[in-house]
């Protein structure tokens, strides 16, 4: 008989089942974080880079990812940059998915992040 695994359980790198209370983030928190297009694009862009990025560079990449054909790119970048600095990066930093250095305007993977290039395709 196959073992029973709860729907919200995950597998760690060694293939061991980890219950949600061991991952550190509740389902509601994850849904809230990933429910925003800018935060998904931010995590996707960070997964493509091994090193820290400036918030400016990340803002350009996120703006390109969420832009539609009719958007004014300068206006969209300004809006994305401000929302990253004021809302999205502090939220992601609070749950340790990213490390946001507000004073230096730098962003990198956080200690709670397990994102890699392979996992970033699932966020898009």
C-alpha positions, 0 to 999 in steps of 0.5 A: 500500500502506498503511503498517504500524503496530505495535499498540502505536503511538500518534498524536500531536496532529499525526497522526504515529505515535509508537512506545511508547518515545517516549511514555515509558510502557511498556505494562505500566506503563500497564496497571498504572496504569489497572488500578485503578478509583480511578486511572481515576476520578482521571484521569477527574475531572482531565480534567474540570477545567482547574485544580488540585483539592484532594485532598479535592474529588478524593476526593469525586468519585472516591468518587462514581464508584466507589460502589455503592448500599449503600456508606456514603458517609462511610466510602467517602470516608475510604477513597478519600481515604487511598488517594489520598494514600498510593498512587494519587496518588504512583504517578501523580505518579511517571510525571508523569501528575499533579502532586501537591503533598503538602504543599498537598494539591493535584493537577493535570494533570502534564507527561506528561498529555494528558488532556482532556474528550474523552479522559476518556470513553475511561477510564470 
